[in-house]
Amino acid sequence: MAVEEEGLRVFQSVKIKIGEAKNIPPYPGPNRMRDCYCTVNLDQEEVFRTKIVEKSLCPFYGEDFYCEIPRSFRHLSFYIFDRDVFRRDSSIGKVAVKKEDLQKYHGKDTWFQLQPVSADSEVQGKVHLELRLSEVITDSGVISHKLATRVLECQGLPIVNGQCDPYAAVSLLGPSRSDAKKTKVKRKTNNPQFEEVFYFEVTRPLSYTKRQFDVEEEDVDKLALRVDLWNASNLKFGDEFLGGVRVPLRVLGQAGVHDAWYFLQPRENGGKSVKVEELGSLRLNIVYTEDHVFPSEHYTPLRDLLLHSANVEPVSASTAHILGEVCREKQEAAIPLVRLFLHYGKIVPFISAIAHAEVNRTQDPNTIFRGNSLTSKCIDETMKLAGMHYLQVTLKPIIDEICTDHKSCEIDPVKLKESENLDTNRENLRQYVDRIFNVITTSGVRCPTVMCDIFFSLRESAATRFQVDQDVRYTAVSSFIFLRFFAPAILSPNLFHLRPHHPDPATSRTLTLISKTIQTLGSLAKSKSANFKESYMAAFYDYFNEQKYADAVKNFLDLISTSGKWDQKSIETPIMLKEGFMIKRAQGRNRFGMKNFKKRWFRLTNHEFTYHKTKGEGALCSIPIENILAVERLEEESFKMKNMFQVIQPERALYIQANNCVEARDWIDILTKVSQCNRKRLSTYHPSAYLNGHWLCCKLSADTAPGCTPCTGGLPANIQLDVDGDRETERIYSLFSTYMTKLIKMQEACGSKSVYDGPEQEEYSSFVIDDPQETYKTLKQIVSAVQTLEQQHTKYKRDKFKKTKIGSQEHPIGDKSFQCYIRQQSESSTYSI
C-alpha cells in the first residue's frame, strides 16, 4: 500500500531473516530449558511469529518474513518469548531498531543484544498539545501569569491486554512545585479526542518585562510541562503507563504560544536494572526498502530502454542485460526485471533472447544453465511469481500430510534411533517419494502458460545448439522445473508459502531425503546412484531404477515445454489462496439475536470464501466469489476496533477484524484480486457500519442506500502477476544509481575493446561485451536516463525538506528533533521580524 506525498507514491517494505538466538538465560527451575519463539512487531503491533523451538537456550529459527508496510512506524521490534502452558507467555528480551537506523544494518547478518522489556519503555503514539501564556492582573494590581494547557488528542496509543481506556495526567514541574491535573477517561479507543484545558499559575518577579524574559533566566525558564498518558485498568496492579512528553516552557518564545504534536517517550529510568549480556542475543538480517515513485511519465526513457531489450542485437548490449552485468548479485537485477517484463507481457521474448545467448556460449551440454547467470535467476523468479499457485495445488496437500503425520523416514543407519526400524523407515520414505513423483508428473496440464512458453524456448535453443545430444532438450527444462522449482519447494516449503513456518528437525530431514530423490529422478542422469555421495541414498534409489520413472519424467517435460497448449484459466480445481483465524461479526442472517463477534477459521479459494468454527471443520458460511461485490476497509470508529474490513455481498456486508495491519492489507488485496472480474462489482460503498438504524458515515437510514464513498482503485484480476510497473522501474533506477561507477567502468571497457583488438585488460574481464559500439551506445542512454531521474529525486528531497514543519502531525517532535524545532522556530521568528 502506497502513501501519497505531493504527487509521489511512497512504498515501504521489509525483508527479514530471523536466524537464531544464543545465551538465553535459563529457566529458574530444575529443567532450566525454555520453549522460545520470536515475534516481529511494527512498534507494538505483532505482524509475524516464528515457530516454537522447544527445550533450548540457543534456539535456531531460520525463518524468512517479507511484508509491505501499510502504515507509518517508529520502531521495528523483535521479542523473544518463553511459552508457558499454564499462564501467559513471558517475554525474555527484545530488539528495537528505530526506523531511521534501519539502513545501518541493511542486508547484513547482525547479532543484536536483547534488551529488557518493561511496561514503562513500551510506548508508541503521539499527542497534540497547545500551550498559551497570558498576563492576568489580580485584584491587588499585581501582574501574574497563567499557563493554559490544552490537551487536544492522541493517535496510535498502544492496546494493553486487549483494551485501551486512556487518560492524560498533566503536571507543571519546577524547582519547588509539581501541580498535577487529569483529563477524563476515554473508553475503548487508542485515538482519544480529549479537548480539555487546564490552567496553571506561573509566578513572576515584579520587575519582569518581556525584554528581560528574552535575555535573563527567569522562573519560567526553569519550568516544564509534563504530560503522561495512562491506561485506566481494572486490574489490581494499577493503571498502565502508555508514554509521556516533557515540554520546557522556553518553547513559548516571544509569542507566548506553542501548538505542536509530540511523539510519546518512555519514562526515564522506568526499566529495571538488568545486565544486557544476561539476556542473550539475536541474529537478524534486515532489508528495509523505501520506494519513492514518481508519476509514470517520469520513467518513460528508462522504461522504453528496458522493454526494448529483447530486440537489441546482440542481447548483451541491451539495458536489461547490462543491469545484470553491473549488479553485485544477479538476483538483485532479476527481481525487478522479471516483474517489469511480466507486467508488460514481454517476459518470454526477453528470457528467450538471453537464454539463447547463454546456450550459444555453453560448450558442454552437461553444464547447461548450471551457473547463477542472469538467465537462470530470471527464470527462477518467473517460476516463483507465475508458478506459486501451481505449487500450491500440486504439492501443498502432500506436504501438509508429511508435516502433520511425523512418520519416521530416516534411512541413514548412523542416525537411526533405537526404537526405529530401518525397513519401515525406507518404506515410509518410498511411499512419500512415489506419491510426490506422481503428483508432479501428472500436473503438466496445470503448468502456467508463461512457464510452458519459456520451457519451449529453452528446449528449442538447447536442441539446436547440441544436436548430437538427444537428452539435452529434456535436461534444459528439468534443470529448472525439478532442480530449481519442485526440489527447493519440497526442501523449504515455508519459503514457497506451502507451510507457515520452517518444519521441525525430523520433518525437515524427511523433506531433505525426498527432495534429493525427486531432484535425481528429474535430472535424467545416466548413472543415478553415482549422484549420491551417501551409500544409503544410492541403495534407496535402487527402488526407482525402472524405465517407467524416466518415461514419466520425459512425458511430463514434453507436455510442459509445448508452447501455448494449455490455458491455466480453464482449470476448475479449487486453489487454496489464503487461510487463518480472524474475528467476524455476526451477519444478521437471523432476524433476532445478538450480532456478536466470534473467532473463526477463514479460508479463501479461487471458488469461494468460507469460515469455519475451527480448522478442518465444515463451513459455517460460504460466499461464492461471484457474490463478492467489493472488499474495503471499515472505519475504526464503527466498532472501536482496529484492522477491520468488510466483504460486501448483495444482501449484507461481512465485517471482519484481522490480527494486525499487515494481515488486514493482505486479506483485502487477495480478496479484491480474486473478485475483480465480477460483473456486479460496486463503484461506491459505505466506509462505516450500519448501526442503530442508520449508516454511521452518511447518516442515511435505509440499509439498502447506495454507498457514499467511491470504491478504492481496482487491482488486476490475475492473482499471480500483480505488479506495479513504475515501482519496478524506480527500483531498477536505484540499482543503476548505486552501481554508477561500474557503468562508467563498463564504458571504459567498451572503449578499450574498440581501440585495442587484442587480449582484454584484466580489470574489464568480468563484463560480457560482444559488441563494444552497440554496448557503449546503450550505456550512454542509460547514464542519461539515470541522471535525469537523479535530478528529479534531488529536487523532490530539497522541496520536501523546505516544506517539513517539525511539530506538525506528519512530523511530531521527538527526542532528537526538539533542538531542530527550537532552531526552526528561531529562524522563522527572525525572518518575520
C-alpha positions in Angstrom: 0.0 0.0 0.0 1.4 3.4 -1.1 1.3 6.6 0.8 0.7 9.7 -1.4 3.2 12.5 -0.9 2.9 15.6 -3.2 2.5 13.6 -6.4 4.7 10.7 -5.3 3.7 7.3 -4.1 5.9 6.1 -1.2 6.1 2.3 -0.6 7.7 0.7 2.4 8.7 -2.9 2.6 10.9 -5.1 4.8 12.5 -8.5 4.3 13.8 -10.2 7.4 15.8 -13.3 8.0 15.4 -14.4 11.7 18.4 -16.6 12.3 18.9 -17.7 15.8 19.2 -16.6 19.4 22.0 -17.6 21.8 22.8 -17.5 25.5 19.1 -17.1 26.6 19.0 -17.1 30.4 18.0 -20.5 31.8 14.6 -21.1 33.3 14.8 -20.7 37.1 13.8 -24.3 37.8 15.1 -27.9 37.7 14.5 -28.2 33.9 16.3 -24.9 33.0 15.5 -25.3 29.3 13.0 -22.9 27.6 10.5 -23.2 24.7 11.1 -19.9 22.8 9.6 -18.2 19.8 10.3 -14.8 18.2 7.8 -12.1 17.1 8.2 -9.3 14.6 6.4 -6.1 15.6 5.7 -2.7 14.0 6.0 -0.6 17.2 4.0 -2.9 19.4 1.8 -4.5 16.8 2.8 -8.1 16.2 2.8 -8.9 12.4 4.7 -12.2 12.4 5.6 -15.1 14.8 8.1 -17.9 14.3 7.6 -21.5 15.3 8.3 -22.5 18.9 11.8 -24.1 19.4 11.5 -26.4 22.4 14.0 -27.1 25.1 16.8 -24.9 24.0 18.7 -21.8 25.3 20.1 -21.3 21.8 17.1 -21.7 19.6 17.6 -21.8 15.8 14.7 -20.3 13.8 15.9 -20.0 10.2 12.7 -18.2 9.1 12.2 -15.5 6.5 9.5 -12.8 6.6 8.5 -10.2 4.0 5.8 -7.7 4.1 4.7 -4.4 2.6 4.3 -2.0 5.5 0.9 -0.3 5.2 1.4 2.5 7.8 3.9 4.8 9.4 6.0 3.3 12.3 8.8 4.4 14.6 10.4 1.1 15.6 10.8 -2.4 14.0 10.9 -4.6 17.1 11.7 -8.3 17.8 10.6 -10.0 21.0 11.8 -13.4 22.4 9.0 -15.1 24.4 9.1 -18.2 26.5 6.0 -20.3 26.1 4.1 -21.1 29.3 1.4 -23.8 29.1 -0.3 -22.7 32.4 -0.1 -18.9 32.2 0.6 -16.0 29.8 3.8 -16.4 27.8 6.7 -14.4 29.4 8.9 -12.0 27.4 12.7 -12.6 27.8 14.0 -9.6 25.9 13.6 -7.5 22.8 15.5 -5.8 20.0 14.1 -2.4 18.9 15.5 -0.7 15.8 14.5 2.9 15.1 13.2 3.4 11.6 16.0 5.9 10.8 18.6 3.4 11.9 17.4 0.5 9.7 19.8 1.4 6.8 22.8 0.8 9.2 22.0 -2.9 9.2 20.8 -3.2 5.5 21.4 -6.7 4.2 24.0 -7.5 6.9 23.9 -10.5 9.3 24.0 -8.8 12.7 23.9 -10.0 16.3 21.7 -7.7 18.4 21.9 -7.8 22.2 18.5 -8.4 23.7 17.3 -5.5 25.8 15.0 -5.8 28.9 11.2 -5.5 28.3 9.4 -3.2 30.7 5.9 -1.6 30.6 7.5 1.8 31.1 9.6 1.5 27.9 6.9 0.1 25.7 5.5 3.3 24.2 4.1 4.4 20.9 1.8 7.1 19.5 1.7 10.9 19.6 -0.1 13.7 21.4 -1.2 17.1 20.3 -0.7 20.0 22.8 -1.4 23.7 22.8 0.2 26.0 25.4 -0.6 29.6 25.9 1.0 32.0 28.4 -1.2 35.1 29.3 -0.9 38.0 31.7 -3.5 38.4 34.4 -3.9 41.5 36.7 -5.0 40.5 40.2 -7.4 42.5 42.4 -4.4 43.9 44.2 -3.0 45.2 40.9 -0.1 42.7 40.7 0.7 41.2 37.3 0.7 37.4 37.4 0.9 34.9 34.6 -1.3 31.9 33.8 -0.4 29.0 31.6 -3.3 27.5 29.7 -2.6 23.9 28.6 -4.9 22.3 26.1 -4.7 18.5 25.5 -6.4 18.1 22.2 -5.9 14.4 21.1 -3.7 11.4 20.8 -3.1 9.0 17.9 -1.8 5.4 17.8 -1.7 4.6 21.5 -0.8 1.0 22.3 -3.5 -1.5 23.2 -2.8 -3.1 26.5 -4.2 -6.6 27.2 -6.8 -6.1 24.5 -8.1 -2.7 25.7 -7.2 1.0 25.7 -9.1 3.3 28.0 -6.7 6.3 28.1 -6.5 9.5 30.1 -3.8 12.2 30.3 -2.1 13.4 33.5 -0.8 17.0 33.1 1.8 18.4 35.5 3.7 21.7 35.8 7.1 20.9 37.1 9.7 23.3 38.7 12.3 23.5 41.4 9.7 23.9 44.1 6.4 22.8 42.6 4.6 20.0 41.0 1.0 20.8 40.1 -1.0 17.8 38.6 -4.3 17.5 36.8 -6.1 14.8 34.8 -8.4 14.5 31.8 -11.5 12.3 31.7 -11.0 8.7 30.7 -11.9 7.9 27.0 -13.2 4.4 26.7 -12.3 1.8 24.1 -10.1 3.9 21.8 -6.5 4.3 21.1 -7.1 7.6 19.3 -8.8 9.6 22.0 -10.1 13.2 21.5 -9.7 14.9 24.8 -10.2 18.7 24.0 -9.6 19.7 27.7 -7.9 22.8 29.0 -6.0 23.1 32.3 -4.7 26.3 33.9 -1.6 26.7 36.0 -0.4 29.8 37.9 3.1 30.9 36.8 4.8 33.3 39.3 6.9 36.3 38.0 9.2 38.9 39.6 7.5 42.3 39.8 10.3 43.7 37.7 9.5 41.3 34.8 9.5 42.7 31.3 9.3 40.8 28.0 12.8 42.1 27.1 14.2 40.8 30.4 12.5 37.5 29.8 14.2 37.1 26.5 17.7 37.5 27.8 17.6 36.6 31.5 16.8 33.2 33.1 13.5 33.9 34.8 11.4 31.5 36.8 9.5 30.3 33.7 12.7 29.0 32.1 13.0 26.6 35.0 9.5 25.2 34.5 8.4 22.4 32.3 5.1 20.8 31.4 4.8 17.0 31.8 2.0 15.1 30.0 1.7 11.4 30.7 -0.8 9.0 29.1 -2.2 6.2 31.1 -4.5 3.3 30.5 -7.3 3.1 33.1 -7.0 -0.5 34.2 -9.5 -2.6 36.1 -6.7 -4.8 37.4 -5.4 -4.6 40.9 -1.9 -3.7 39.7 -2.9 -0.2 38.8 -3.0 1.8 35.6 -0.5 1.2 32.8 1.9 3.8 31.6 1.4 4.5 27.8 4.0 7.2 27.3 4.8 10.8 28.1 6.4 14.1 27.0 8.2 16.8 28.8 7.9 20.3 27.3 10.2 23.0 28.6 8.3 26.3 28.8 11.0 28.1 26.9 9.3 26.8 23.7 6.7 29.6 24.2 9.2 32.2 22.9 8.1 35.8 22.4 4.6 35.0 21.2 3.8 33.0 24.4 2.0 30.4 22.3 3.1 26.8 21.4 1.0 24.4 19.3 2.7 21.1 18.3 2.5 17.3 18.1 4.9 15.2 20.1 6.0 11.6 19.9 5.4 9.9 23.3 8.6 8.9 25.0 9.5 6.1 27.6 9.5 7.1 31.2 13.0 8.0 32.4 14.7 5.2 34.4 11.5 3.2 34.1 13.1 -0.1 33.3 14.6 -2.5 35.8 18.3 -2.6 36.3 19.3 -5.7 34.2 22.7 -6.5 32.8 22.2 -6.6 29.0 24.6 -9.5 28.4 22.5 -11.7 30.7 19.5 -11.7 28.3 21.3 -13.2 25.3 21.4 -12.1 21.7 19.5 -12.5 18.4 20.9 -12.8 14.9 18.9 -10.9 12.2 19.3 -9.8 8.6 17.1 -6.8 7.9 16.4 -5.3 4.4 14.2 -2.2 4.7 13.2 -0.5 1.4 11.5 2.8 0.7 10.5 3.4 -2.9 9.6 7.0 -3.9 7.7 6.5 -7.1 7.1 9.5 -9.5 4.2 9.7 -11.9 4.6 7.2 -14.8 5.8 9.7 -17.4 9.0 10.4 -15.5 10.1 6.8 -16.2 9.4 6.7 -19.9 13.0 7.0 -21.2 14.4 4.3 -18.9 11.3 2.0 -19.2 11.5 2.2 -23.0 15.1 1.2 -23.0 14.4 -1.8 -20.7 11.4 -3.0 -22.7 13.3 -2.8 -25.9 16.0 -5.2 -24.5 14.7 -8.4 -26.3 15.0 -6.7 -29.7 18.6 -5.5 -29.2 21.3 -7.3 -31.2 23.3 -8.7 -29.5 21.2 -9.0 -26.4 24.4 -8.5 -24.2 24.2 -4.8 -25.4 20.7 -4.4 -24.1 19.8 -2.3 -21.0 18.4 -5.3 -19.0 21.5 -7.4 -19.7 23.8 -4.5 -18.7 21.9 -4.3 -15.4 22.8 -7.9 -14.7 26.4 -7.2 -15.5 26.8 -4.2 -13.1 24.9 -5.6 -10.1 26.9 -7.3 -7.4 24.4 -10.2 -7.4 22.4 -11.3 -10.4 19.4 -11.8 -8.1 19.3 -8.0 -7.5 18.7 -7.4 -11.2 16.5 -10.4 -11.8 13.7 -9.5 -9.3 12.7 -6.1 -10.7 13.4 -7.1 -14.3 11.1 -10.1 -14.2 8.3 -8.2 -12.5 8.6 -5.4 -15.1 8.6 -7.7 -18.1 5.7 -9.8 -16.7 3.7 -6.6 -16.2 4.2 -5.6 -19.8 3.8 -9.1 -21.2 7.4 -9.2 -22.6 8.9 -11.8 -20.3 9.0 -14.7 -22.8 10.9 -12.8 -25.6 13.3 -11.3 -23.1 14.2 -14.7 -21.4 14.3 -16.4 -24.8 16.8 -13.9 -26.0 19.2 -14.1 -23.0 18.8 -17.9 -22.8 19.6 -18.3 -26.4 22.8 -16.2 -26.0 23.8 -18.2 -22.9 23.3 -21.5 -24.7 25.5 -20.4 -27.5 28.3 -19.6 -25.0 28.0 -23.0 -23.4 30.5 -25.6 -24.6 29.4 -28.7 -22.6 25.7 -29.8 -22.7 26.1 -31.3 -19.2 26.7 -27.8 -17.7 23.7 -26.1 -19.5 22.1 -23.5 -17.2 24.0 -24.7 -14.1 25.6 -21.4 -13.2 24.0 -18.4 -11.4 23.6 -16.4 -14.6 21.1 -13.7 -15.3 19.1 -16.2 -17.3 18.8 -18.8 -14.5 17.9 -16.1 -11.9 15.2 -14.6 -14.2 13.7 -18.0 -14.8 13.8 -18.8 -11.1 12.0 -15.5 -10.3 9.4 -16.1 -13.1 8.6 -19.5 -11.7 8.2 -18.1 -8.2 5.7 -15.5 -9.4 3.8 -17.3 -12.1 4.0 -20.8 -10.6 3.2 -20.1 -6.9 -0.4 -21.3 -7.2 0.6 -24.2 -9.4 2.9 -25.3 -6.5 0.0 -24.8 -4.0 -2.4 -27.1 -5.9 0.3 -29.7 -6.8 2.4 -30.0 -3.6 0.6 -28.5 -0.6 -1.8 -31.4 0.3 1.0 -34.0 0.4 3.5 -31.6 2.2 0.8 -30.8 4.8 0.3 -34.5 5.4 4.1 -35.2 5.8 4.4 -32.3 8.3 1.3 -33.5 10.2 1.9 -37.2 10.3 5.5 -37.1 11.5 6.3 -40.6 10.1 9.9 -41.6 10.7 11.8 -41.7 7.4 15.5 -41.8 8.5 17.4 -44.3 6.3 20.9 -43.4 7.5 21.9 -46.3 9.9 24.2 -44.0 11.8 21.3 -41.6 12.6 18.7 -44.3 13.3 17.1 -44.2 16.8 16.9 -47.4 18.9 13.1 -47.5 18.6 13.1 -47.2 14.8 13.2 -49.9 12.1 15.3 -49.3 9.0 13.0 -51.3 6.7 9.8 -49.5 8.0 11.5 -46.1 7.5 12.6 -47.0 4.0 9.0 -48.0 3.1 7.6 -44.7 4.6 10.1 -42.7 2.5 9.5 -44.7 -0.6 5.7 -44.2 -0.4 6.2 -40.4 0.1 8.6 -40.2 -2.9 6.3 -42.2 -5.1 3.3 -40.0 -4.2 5.1 -36.7 -4.8 6.7 -38.0 -8.0 3.2 -39.0 -9.3 1.5 -35.6 -8.4 4.3 -33.8 -10.1 4.5 -35.8 -13.3 0.7 -35.7 -13.7 0.4 -32.0 -13.1 1.6 -30.9 -16.6 -1.9 -29.7 -17.5 -1.8 -27.1 -14.7 1.6 -25.7 -15.6 1.1 -21.9 -16.2 1.2 -20.9 -19.9 4.1 -18.4 -19.4 6.3 -21.2 -17.9 5.4 -23.5 -20.8 6.3 -20.8 -23.3 9.7 -20.3 -21.6 10.4 -24.0 -21.4 9.6 -24.4 -25.1 12.1 -21.7 -25.9 14.8 -23.3 -23.7 14.2 -26.7 -25.3 14.5 -25.3 -28.8 17.7 -23.4 -28.2 19.4 -26.3 -26.4 18.3 -28.9 -29.1 19.6 -26.6 -31.9 22.9 -25.9 -30.2 23.6 -29.6 -29.2 22.1 -31.6 -32.0 24.1 -34.8 -31.2 22.9 -35.0 -27.6 19.3 -36.4 -27.6 18.6 -35.7 -23.9 19.6 -32.0 -23.8 16.1 -30.9 -24.8 14.9 -32.6 -21.5 17.8 -31.6 -19.2 17.5 -27.9 -20.3 14.0 -27.9 -18.9 14.4 -30.3 -16.0 17.3 -28.2 -14.6 14.7 -25.6 -13.8 11.4 -27.3 -13.1 12.9 -30.1 -10.9 16.2 -28.6 -9.7 15.1 -25.0 -9.1 11.3 -25.3 -8.6 9.9 -28.5 -7.1 13.0 -29.7 -5.2 13.6 -26.4 -3.3 9.8 -26.2 -2.6 9.9 -29.6 -1.0 13.1 -28.8 0.9 11.9 -25.5 2.3 8.1 -25.3 2.0 7.9 -22.2 4.2 9.8 -20.2 1.6 7.3 -21.1 -1.1 4.2 -20.4 1.1 3.4 -24.1 1.3 3.8 -24.0 5.1 3.6 -21.1 7.6 6.9 -22.0 9.3 10.1 -23.9 8.8 9.4 -27.6 9.7 10.7 -29.3 12.8 14.1 -31.0 12.5 12.7 -34.6 12.0 10.3 -33.4 9.3 12.9 -31.3 7.7 15.2 -34.3 7.5 12.3 -36.3 5.8 11.8 -33.5 3.3 15.5 -33.3 2.6 15.6 -37.0 1.6 12.5 -36.7 -0.6 13.9 -33.5 -2.3 17.2 -35.3 -3.1 15.4 -38.2 -4.6 13.0 -36.2 -6.7 15.9 -34.0 -7.9 17.8 -37.0 -9.1 14.7 -38.6 -10.7 14.1 -35.4 -12.6 17.7 -35.0 -13.8 17.6 -38.0 -16.2 21.3 -38.6 -15.4 22.9 -41.7 -17.0 24.2 -43.1 -13.7 21.7 -42.3 -11.0 23.2 -43.9 -7.9 26.5 -42.2 -8.7 24.8 -38.9 -8.0 24.7 -39.7 -4.3 27.7 -39.3 -2.0 25.9 -41.3 0.7 25.8 -45.1 0.2 22.4 -45.4 2.0 20.9 -42.9 -0.6 22.4 -44.9 -3.5 20.9 -48.1 -2.1 17.5 -46.4 -1.6 17.5 -45.1 -5.1 17.5 -48.7 -6.4 13.8 -48.7 -5.7 13.4 -46.2 -8.6 15.8 -47.7 -11.2 12.9 -48.6 -13.5 12.3 -47.3 -17.0 8.7 -46.2 -16.1 10.1 -43.3 -13.9 12.3 -42.0 -16.8 9.4 -42.3 -19.2 7.1 -40.4 -16.8 9.6 -37.6 -16.5 10.1 -37.3 -20.2 6.3 -37.3 -20.9 5.9 -34.6 -18.3 8.7 -32.5 -19.7 7.3 -32.9 -23.2 4.0 -31.7 -22.0 5.2 -28.5 -20.2 7.5 -27.5 -23.0 4.8 -27.5 -25.6 4.2 -23.8 -26.2 0.7 -22.4 -25.5 -1.0 -25.8 -25.4 -2.7 -25.4 -22.0 -4.6 -22.4 -20.6 -4.5 -22.2 -16.8 -7.7 -20.2 -16.7 -9.7 -23.3 -17.8 -8.6 -25.3 -14.7 -11.5 -25.9 -12.4 -9.5 -27.3 -9.5 -10.0 -25.1 -6.4 -6.8 -23.4 -5.4 -6.3 -22.5 -1.7 -5.2 -18.9 -1.7 -5.1 -17.9 2.0 -6.4 -19.2 5.3 -6.2 -18.3 9.0 -8.1 -17.2 12.1 -9.8 -13.8 12.3 -12.7 -12.3 14.2 -16.0 -11.8 12.4 -19.2 -10.0 13.4 -22.5 -11.9 13.0 -24.0 -11.0 9.6 -27.6 -10.8 10.9 -28.9 -13.6 8.7 -31.2 -14.4 11.6 -33.8 -11.7 12.3 -33.4 -11.9 16.1 -30.4 -12.5 18.2 -27.2 -10.6 19.2 -24.8 -9.6 16.5 -21.7 -10.6 18.5 -18.0 -11.1 17.5 -16.5 -14.6 17.2 -13.2 -16.1 16.3 -13.5 -18.2 13.1 -11.2 -20.0 10.7 -11.4 -18.3 7.3 -10.5 -20.0 4.0 -10.2 -18.4 0.5 -10.0 -20.4 -2.7 -10.5 -19.2 -6.3 -14.1 -20.5 -6.0 -15.4 -19.4 -2.6 -14.7 -17.5 0.7 -15.7 -19.6 3.7 -15.4 -19.5 7.5 -15.5 -22.4 9.9 -15.6 -22.9 13.7 -12.1 -24.2 13.6 -9.6 -25.5 11.0 -10.7 -28.8 9.3 -14.4 -28.5 10.3 -17.3 -28.0 7.8 -18.0 -24.4 6.6 -20.5 -22.4 8.7 -20.9 -19.9 5.8 -19.8 -20.0 2.2 -19.7 -16.9 0.0 -19.2 -17.7 -3.8 -16.5 -15.4 -5.3 -19.1 -14.1 -7.8 -21.1 -12.7 -4.9 -18.3 -10.5 -3.6 -19.2 -7.0 -4.8 -16.4 -5.1 -3.0 -13.8 -5.5 -0.3 -12.9 -2.3 1.6 -11.6 -1.2 5.0 -14.0 -0.4 7.7 -13.5 2.8 9.8 -12.2 2.1 13.2 -14.9 4.2 14.9 -17.7 1.8 13.7 -16.9 -0.7 16.5 -13.9 0.9 18.2 -11.7 -1.9 16.7 -8.6 -1.7 14.6 -7.7 -3.6 11.4 -11.3 -4.2 10.3 -12.5 -4.7 6.8 -15.8 -5.6 5.1 -16.7 -8.1 2.4 -19.7 -6.7 0.7 -22.4 -9.1 -0.7 -25.7 -8.5 -2.4 -27.7 -8.7 0.8 -25.3 -7.6 3.5 -21.7 -7.0 4.5 -19.5 -9.3 6.5 -17.4 -7.3 9.0 -14.0 -9.0 9.8 -11.2 -8.0 12.1 -7.7 -9.2 11.1 -5.0 -9.8 13.7 -2.8 -6.9 12.6 -2.4 -4.2 9.9 -0.2 -6.3 7.6 -2.6 -9.2 7.6 -5.6 -6.9 7.1 -4.0 -5.5 4.0 -3.1 -9.0 2.7 -6.7 -10.2 3.0 -8.1 -7.1 1.4 -5.6 -7.4 -1.5 -6.2 -11.1 -2.2 -10.0 -10.9 -1.9 -10.1 -7.8 -4.2 -7.9 -9.6 -6.8 -9.9 -12.8 -6.9 -13.2 -10.9 -7.2 -12.0 -8.2 -9.6 -13.8 -9.6 -12.7 -17.2 -9.9 -11.0 -19.8 -8.2 -13.3 -21.7 -6.6 -10.5 -18.8 -5.0 -8.6 -19.8 -1.8 -6.7 -18.4 1.6 -7.6 -19.4 3.1 -4.2 -19.5 1.8 -0.6 -20.2 2.8 3.0 -16.8 3.2 4.9 -18.6 2.9 8.2 -21.1 0.3 9.6 -24.9 0.3 9.6 -25.8 0.5 13.3 -28.9 1.6 15.3 -30.9 2.1 12.1 -28.6 4.3 10.1 -25.2 4.3 8.3 -22.6 6.0 10.6 -20.8 7.6 7.6 -23.7 9.3 5.8 -26.5 9.0 8.4 -28.9 7.6 5.8 -31.5 5.3 7.4 -32.1 2.8 4.6 -29.8 -0.2 4.9 -30.0 -0.5 1.1 -28.9 3.1 0.5 -26.2 3.3 -2.2 -22.6 3.9 -1.0 -21.4 7.4 -0.1 -17.7 6.9 -0.9 -16.0 5.7 -4.2 -14.5 2.2 -4.0 -10.7 2.1 -4.0 -8.9 1.6 -7.3 -9.3 -1.8 -8.9 -6.4 -4.3 -8.9 -5.5 -6.7 -11.7 -7.7 -9.8 -11.8 -4.7 -12.1 -12.3 -3.7 -13.1 -8.8 -0.2 -14.2 -9.8 1.0 -11.1 -11.6 0.0 -8.1 -9.6 2.9 -5.8 -10.4 3.4 -2.0 -10.3 5.5 -1.3 -13.4 6.5 2.2 -12.3 7.7 0.9 -8.9 9.8 -1.8 -10.6 11.3 0.9 -12.9 12.1 3.0 -9.9 13.9 0.1 -8.3 15.9 -0.5 -11.5 16.8 3.2 -11.5 18.0 2.8 -7.8 20.3 -0.2 -8.9 21.8 1.7 -11.8 22.3 4.7 -9.5 24.0 2.5 -6.8 26.3 0.9 -9.4 27.0 4.1 -11.5 30.8 3.6 -11.1 30.5 0.2 -12.7 28.5 1.7 -15.6 31.4 4.2 -16.1 34.0 1.3 -15.9 31.9 -0.7 -18.5 32.0 2.4 -20.8 35.8 2.4 -20.4 35.9 -1.3 -21.2 33.9 -0.7 -24.4 36.4 2.0 -25.5 39.3 -0.3 -24.6 37.9 -3.2 -26.7 37.2 -0.9 -29.7 40.7 0.6 -29.7 42.8 -2.5 -28.8 41.9 -5.6 -30.7 43.7 -8.0 -28.5 43.6 -9.6 -25.1 41.2 -7.7 -22.8 42.5 -5.9 -19.8 42.1 -7.8 -16.5 40.0 -5.1 -14.8 37.4 -5.3 -17.6 37.3 -9.1 -17.9 34.2 -9.5 -15.7 32.0 -7.8 -18.3 30.3 -9.7 -21.2 30.7 -7.3 -24.2 30.0 -8.9 -27.5 29.6 -5.6 -29.5 31.6 -2.7 -27.9 30.0 0.0 -30.1 26.4 -1.1 -29.5 27.0 -1.6 -25.8 28.6 1.9 -25.5 25.6 3.4 -27.2 23.2 1.7 -24.7 25.4 2.7 -21.7 25.3 6.3 -22.8 21.5 6.2 -22.9 21.3 4.5 -19.5 23.5 7.1 -17.9 21.5 10.0 -19.4 18.1 8.5 -18.2 19.5 7.8 -14.7 21.0 11.2 -14.3 17.6 12.8 -15.2 15.8 10.8 -12.6 18.6 11.6 -10.1 17.9 15.3 -10.6 14.2 14.8 -10.0 14.8 12.9 -6.8 17.2 15.6 -5.6 14.7 18.3 -6.3 12.0 16.4 -4.5 14.1 15.9 -1.4 15.1 19.6 -1.4 11.5 20.8 -1.7 10.3 18.3 0.9 12.9 19.5 3.4 11.9 23.1 2.9 8.2 22.2 3.5 8.9 20.0 6.5 7.4 21.6 9.6 8.7 20.0 12.8 5.8 19.7 15.3 3.2 19.1 12.7 1.0 16.0 12.7 3.2 14.4 10.0 6.5 15.3 11.7 6.0 15.3 15.5 8.7 16.5 17.9 10.8 13.6 19.1 13.7 13.1 21.5 16.2 14.1 18.8 14.1 16.7 16.9 13.4 19.2 19.8 16.6 21.3 19.1 15.7 21.3 15.4 12.2 22.6 16.4 13.7 25.4 18.5 16.1 26.3 15.7 13.3 26.3 13.1 11.1 28.5 15.3 14.0 30.9 15.9 14.7 31.2 12.2 11.0 31.8 11.4 10.7 34.5 14.0 13.8 36.2 12.8 12.5 36.0 9.2 9.2 37.5 10.3 10.9 40.4 12.1 
